[in-house]
Amino acid sequence: MSEDAERQETEQRDAEQNRQDRPRTALEEVMREIEEAERRTDEERESRRGRGEAGEAGEAITPNTRAQEESHGD
């Protein structure tokens, strides 16, 4: 099979896959977005649990340099 024929076959396969994956209605699109958001939230929760970041405070952010210096040791 020539390189051009392979490329065309791959492009056709990819186009067909994209057509099948594309939601047919607005409701399908919304449901996919919800499922993706749930999956991302679950993954982020697992990631935080593994690294022990849950409940940690961030650094103080203020334009006051003195306050920044004082909070640096906290």
Stockholm file with secondary structure:
# STOCKHOLM 1.0

chainA/1-74         MSEDAERQETEQRDAEQNRQDRPRTALEEVMREIEEAERRTDEERESRRGRGEAGEAGEAITPNTRAQEESHGD
#=GR chainA/1-74 SS CCHHHHHHHHHHHHHHHHHHHSCSSHHHHHHHHHHHHHHHHHHHHHHHHHHTCTTCCCCCCCSCHHHHHHHTTC
#=GC SS_cons        CCHHHHHHHHHHHHHHHHHHHSCSSHHHHHHHHHHHHHHHHHHHHHHHHHHTCTTCCCCCCCSCHHHHHHHTTC
//
